[in-house]
Structures are given as C-alpha cells and as structure tokens.
Amino acid sequence: MVPFSFAGEEFALTGAHALYWPRERALLVADLHLEKASFFARFGQMLPPYDSRETLERVALAIRETGARRVFCLGDNFHDAGGAERLETHAAGMLAALTRATDWVWVAGNHDKGAVREGTLVDELSIAGLLLRHEARAGETRPELSGHWHPRLKITARGRRIVRPCWVASERKLILPAFGALTGGMDAADPAIIGVMQPARAVDAVLGVQGRLVRLPLWRESISA
C-alpha cells in the first residue's frame, strides 16, 4: 500500500485500485459494476459470466490485506437496477459473507439506482468532514470522495502508449478509479473530469508505482499577468 494524504486525513492506495482509510478502518471502492457481463448477455453480447466473482474476490483480498472493518462502495455498485437479482449463487454467497463480516455501505449510483441485496444503502454520507458520494459536483467546496468517471492516465513514454487506472486529486476532491473487473475508463485529463474538480488550483493524476506515490499534472489554474 502507498501512503496518501488528502484533506487532512491519511489514506493508503492499494494495488487493486481501492482506498484504505486507517483511522476509520474503512476500505473505499468505486464502480464495481457487478453483473455487467450478464447485462450485455441479455442483448446478445456473450461475455464470460464471472465478472462479479472476480470483482468480489478482489474486494475480499483488499479487506484481508488492509484489515478493514468497514466498506464504502461509491456507486454504480451493480451495472443496472436488475443486477442484484441476477447474481449467480456463488457470487451471491460471496457478497453475503462479505457484508456479514464488515459494516458494508452502498452509495447509490446512476447505473444501479441504488438496488442492493445486503448492507446499508445511502444516497451520500459525511464522515469526519469528508463527503462520500457517487459523482463529484462542480462547485462543491467541502472535501469530497467520489467515483463515476473511471479515470485512466494516458501517456506516451519511450515510444510506448501507457494507459493505467488512476486517482484524480485536487485540494478538495478525490475521484477513485473503477474497481470492477469489467470496467473501461476515461482519460483523466478529459475536460468533463477537470470541470467537476472545480474549484481547484491544480488537478493531478495520482498512482502508486513500485510502492511510491506518483503525481502527474493534469491541469493548472491560469495566473493572469
């Protein structure tokens, strides 16, 4: 895990694109998109139906590695409103075990409309002065943790195109990368992402690389002469 400071709190980035909050013993994940494969299968696009198992296995591993006692899922927990009912038996058992073992909170997202099977459902919540919601709100001045955008850093290094999930951070806002096994991504420097990060003086892509925190600039406030 890689230590990371945000809004006066100490966190840690995990290799599985989760955020651990030691003081709250809480694991934060965004955009699980459980049952995405079964959603597409209904429309004739046949994908291996094991994405939910893989995603929940990743969550279970992150819980074991961090010792988390609480889990906050920051929206788009299922890919659609019917996803919770489509969970196959094995994945449903995994989810039931995880929600029994932790204080599990689902934040409602735009995809799933808040449909869940176990755990506590909220629209958003505030903990220790930090807002937890699915989608960042432009103009929000309170410290905010969110998901929704599936940010990815896209750079060219030594002639190679590199694309990696990343966190997007400003002074008051932090957007988590998508955690789900079957999720795509959006360029972290896209104007839509930079827009919801406002107000800000600087917006960075944040990654953990070989145990070290790396920050790469995405946007800087213009300073008039």
Secondary structure as GFF3:
##gff-version 3
##sequence-region A 1 225
A	DSSP	beta_strand	2	6	.	.	.	ID=ss1
A	DSSP	beta_strand	9	13	.	.	.	ID=ss2
A	DSSP	beta_strand	19	21	.	.	.	ID=ss3
A	DSSP	three_ten_helix	22	24	.	.	.	ID=ss4
A	DSSP	beta_strand	26	29	.	.	.	ID=ss5
A	DSSP	alpha_helix	36	41	.	.	.	ID=ss6
A	DSSP	alpha_helix	51	66	.	.	.	ID=ss7
A	DSSP	beta_strand	70	73	.	.	.	ID=ss8
A	DSSP	alpha_helix	83	86	.	.	.	ID=ss9
A	DSSP	alpha_helix	89	101	.	.	.	ID=ss10
A	DSSP	beta_strand	103	107	.	.	.	ID=ss11
A	DSSP	beta_strand	120	122	.	.	.	ID=ss12
A	DSSP	beta_strand	125	127	.	.	.	ID=ss13
A	DSSP	beta_strand	130	132	.	.	.	ID=ss14
A	DSSP	beta_strand	144	146	.	.	.	ID=ss15
A	DSSP	beta_strand	151	157	.	.	.	ID=ss16
A	DSSP	beta_strand	160	165	.	.	.	ID=ss17
A	DSSP	beta_strand	167	169	.	.	.	ID=ss18
A	DSSP	beta_strand	173	175	.	.	.	ID=ss19
A	DSSP	beta_strand	186	187	.	.	.	ID=ss20
A	DSSP	alpha_helix	191	196	.	.	.	ID=ss21
A	DSSP	beta_strand	202	209	.	.	.	ID=ss22
A	DSSP	beta_strand	212	220	.	.	.	ID=ss23
###
